[in-house]
């Protein structure tokens, strides 16, 4: 499977694909974590430290909402990332060892996979994540334009430690809508 297709399937395989890509790109998981730490510092992050490529719990692996927003807004400058976070579903072609597989975006602002009624037409995309320790988290963005991918001003919303999957979606929409009423920081 080519790297682009592996990346599209990342959210479905906790740690396996991320570790393989980290070893390929960084020479080792530790090497890749060092690369991520260096890049986060270059972006101005102050409260972020990586030890693994997948975000599964480790006491020495942490970040904060502000740093997450900085990293997310940088990632949004890349077309491939925008394609990933805005795609509701992806179908992986069959291989010699598996049938056709289907992957769905876990961001309720983009996809109705887990619950319906939350798809937000102004949402550009986002990334979900959850662990028992962190709760349900979502970094998402919406545009001031009339619909997805309309040029204009993009706003990021970061929700951490939500108690449920649906709560992170509702809070993200509220944050984006509230931010649109406020002057820039």
C-alpha positions as CSV (number, residue, x, y, z in Angstrom):
1,X,0.0,0.0,0.0
2,X,1.4,3.4,-0.9
3,X,2.1,6.0,1.8
4,X,-0.8,8.2,0.7
5,X,-3.3,5.3,1.2
6,X,-1.7,4.3,4.5
7,X,-2.2,7.8,5.8
8,X,-5.9,7.8,4.7
9,X,-6.3,4.6,6.8
10,X,-4.5,5.9,9.9
11,X,-7.5,6.5,12.1
12,X,-8.5,2.8,11.8
13,X,-5.4,1.1,13.0
14,X,-4.3,2.4,16.4
15,X,-0.5,2.8,16.3
16,X,0.5,0.2,13.7
17,X,0.6,2.4,10.5
18,X,1.8,5.4,12.4
19,X,4.7,3.5,13.9
20,X,5.7,2.1,10.5
21,X,5.6,5.6,8.9
22,X,7.5,7.1,11.8
23,X,10.3,4.5,11.4
24,X,10.4,5.1,7.6
25,X,10.5,8.9,8.0
26,X,12.5,9.3,11.2
27,X,14.7,6.2,11.2
28,X,13.0,5.1,14.5
29,X,10.0,6.1,16.6
30,X,12.3,8.2,18.9
31,X,13.9,9.9,15.8
32,X,10.4,10.8,14.5
33,X,9.3,12.1,17.9
34,X,12.4,14.3,17.9
35,X,11.5,15.6,14.5
36,X,7.9,16.3,15.7
37,X,9.2,18.1,18.8
38,X,11.5,20.3,16.7
39,X,8.8,21.2,14.3
40,X,6.3,22.0,17.1
41,X,8.9,24.4,18.6
42,X,9.4,26.0,15.2
43,X,5.7,26.7,15.0
44,X,5.8,28.4,18.4
45,X,4.4,25.6,20.6
46,X,5.3,26.0,24.2
47,X,3.5,23.1,26.0
48,X,3.9,20.1,23.6
49,X,6.2,17.1,23.9
50,X,6.0,14.0,21.7
51,X,7.2,10.5,22.4
52,X,5.2,8.5,19.9
53,X,3.6,9.1,16.5
54,X,0.1,8.0,17.3
55,X,-0.9,9.9,20.4
56,X,-1.8,6.9,22.5
57,X,-1.2,7.7,26.2
58,X,2.2,8.2,27.7
59,X,2.8,10.5,30.6
60,X,5.6,12.3,28.7
61,X,3.5,12.8,25.6
62,X,1.3,16.0,25.9
63,X,0.1,19.2,24.3
64,X,-2.4,22.0,25.0
65,X,-5.3,23.5,23.1
66,X,-3.3,26.5,21.9
67,X,-0.5,24.4,20.6
68,X,-3.0,22.1,18.9
69,X,-4.5,25.1,17.1
70,X,-1.1,26.3,16.0
71,X,-0.2,22.9,14.6
72,X,-3.6,22.4,13.0
73,X,-3.6,25.8,11.2
74,X,-0.1,25.0,9.8
75,X,-1.3,21.6,8.6
76,X,-4.2,23.2,6.9
77,X,-1.7,24.9,4.6
78,X,-1.1,21.6,2.9
79,X,-3.6,20.3,0.2
80,X,-3.2,16.6,1.1
81,X,-4.1,17.3,4.7
82,X,-7.1,19.3,3.7
83,X,-8.2,16.4,1.5
84,X,-7.8,14.0,4.4
85,X,-9.7,16.0,7.0
86,X,-12.6,17.0,4.7
87,X,-13.3,13.5,3.2
88,X,-16.3,11.9,4.8
89,X,-15.3,8.4,3.7
90,X,-12.6,6.6,1.8
91,X,-12.7,3.2,0.0
92,X,-9.4,1.3,-0.1
93,X,-9.0,-0.8,-3.2
94,X,-8.6,-4.6,-2.7
95,X,-5.1,-6.1,-2.4
96,X,-3.8,-9.6,-2.7
97,X,-4.4,-10.0,1.1
98,X,-7.7,-8.1,1.7
99,X,-11.0,-7.2,0.1
100,X,-12.1,-3.7,-0.6
101,X,-12.2,-1.7,2.7
102,X,-14.2,1.3,3.8
103,X,-13.0,4.0,6.2
104,X,-15.1,6.8,7.6
105,X,-14.2,10.2,9.0
106,X,-14.9,10.2,12.8
107,X,-15.5,14.0,12.8
108,X,-19.2,14.4,13.2
109,X,-19.0,17.8,11.5
110,X,-18.0,16.0,8.3
111,X,-19.6,12.6,8.5
112,X,-22.7,11.0,9.9
113,X,-20.9,7.8,10.9
114,X,-21.6,7.9,14.7
115,X,-24.5,10.2,14.9
116,X,-26.6,12.2,12.5
117,X,-27.7,15.8,12.4
118,X,-24.3,17.5,13.2
119,X,-22.7,17.8,9.8
120,X,-21.8,21.5,9.5
121,X,-21.7,22.9,6.0
122,X,-19.1,25.5,6.9
123,X,-16.7,22.9,8.3
124,X,-13.5,22.5,6.4
125,X,-12.5,19.4,8.4
126,X,-10.9,18.3,11.6
127,X,-9.2,15.5,13.5
128,X,-10.7,13.5,16.3
129,X,-8.9,11.6,19.0
130,X,-9.6,9.9,22.2
131,X,-8.0,7.9,25.0
132,X,-9.3,7.1,28.4
133,X,-6.9,9.6,29.9
134,X,-7.6,12.5,27.5
135,X,-11.3,12.0,26.8
136,X,-12.8,12.8,23.5
137,X,-10.9,15.5,21.6
138,X,-11.5,17.4,18.4
139,X,-9.5,20.0,16.5
140,X,-11.7,21.4,13.7
141,X,-12.0,24.3,11.4
142,X,-14.8,26.2,9.7
143,X,-14.8,29.0,7.2
144,X,-16.5,32.3,7.2
145,X,-17.5,31.5,3.6
146,X,-20.9,30.2,2.8
147,X,-19.8,26.6,2.4
148,X,-16.9,24.1,2.7
149,X,-13.7,25.2,1.0
150,X,-15.0,28.6,0.2
151,X,-12.1,31.1,0.3
152,X,-12.3,33.3,3.3
153,X,-11.3,33.3,6.9
154,X,-10.8,30.0,8.6
155,X,-11.4,29.5,12.3
156,X,-10.1,26.7,14.4
157,X,-11.8,25.2,17.4
158,X,-10.1,22.9,19.9
159,X,-12.1,20.7,22.3
160,X,-10.3,18.5,24.8
161,X,-11.5,16.1,27.4
162,X,-15.2,16.1,26.3
163,X,-17.2,13.4,28.1
164,X,-18.8,12.1,24.9
165,X,-18.1,11.8,21.2
166,X,-21.1,14.1,20.4
167,X,-20.2,16.7,22.9
168,X,-16.9,17.5,21.1
169,X,-18.8,18.3,17.9
170,X,-21.4,20.5,19.6
171,X,-18.7,22.4,21.5
172,X,-16.6,22.9,18.3
173,X,-19.6,24.5,16.5
174,X,-20.3,26.7,19.5
175,X,-16.6,27.8,19.6
176,X,-16.4,28.6,15.9
177,X,-19.6,30.5,15.9
178,X,-18.6,32.5,19.1
179,X,-15.2,33.2,17.6
180,X,-16.8,34.8,14.5
181,X,-18.5,37.3,16.8
182,X,-15.2,38.4,18.4
183,X,-12.4,40.5,17.1
184,X,-9.1,38.7,16.1
185,X,-6.7,37.9,18.9
